[in-house]
Amino acid sequence: MAAATRIAVIGVGNEFRRDDGVGWAVVERLRAHAVGRPLPPGTVLATCDGDPGRLIGLWEGAGLVVVVDAAHAHPGQPGRVHRIELDAERLNRPPTTSSHGLGLGEAVELARVLGRLPQRLVVYAVEGGDSSLGTAMSGAVAAVVGPLTDSVEDEIVRYRDAAARG
């Protein structure tokens, strides 16, 4: 079977819960960058509240999915970014530990059971410090939006380069 070339970048969270909006902020920054530097054809930029059905619909049939989400660690270090990469082989294995802390565990497990996982899933989980009502992210989390956007763009370029090499 040929490798899927569609790419989906999904910002997960709630833009009205301060640091929980980091995924939405990264997607918005990618949209702004794409005005001057278009993303590869077939790249989808989306935001989602984390509902498993919506996530599966957004990533179905994709070769690469990059998810950006806030992580709630106790004690945490607001602004610390964790990168977790899963390829199709690892995604198709039942989990050995719970991944509920990512907020994506249910979607990944349901997609695995239904055979609707992406070929490759990269999750950027950003430790947040403030999930109270409001739209302003804490300084530490807001400071990682730019570098994180660059990292997501690099993921897309690496994936497209590898796909072009076949």
MODA-V491553 format. One record per helix or strand. SS is the DSSP state (H for helix, E for strand). FROM is the first residue (numbers start at 0). TO is the last residue. If there is no record, write none. Layout:
BEGIN
SS_FROM_TO ; SS_FROM_TO
END
This chain:
BEGIN
E_6_11 ; E_16_16 ; H_17_35 ; E_42_47 ; H_51_58 ; E_63_70 ; E_80_86 ; H_87_90 ; H_99_101 ; H_104_113 ; E_119_126 ; E_133_133 ; H_138_141 ; H_143_164
END
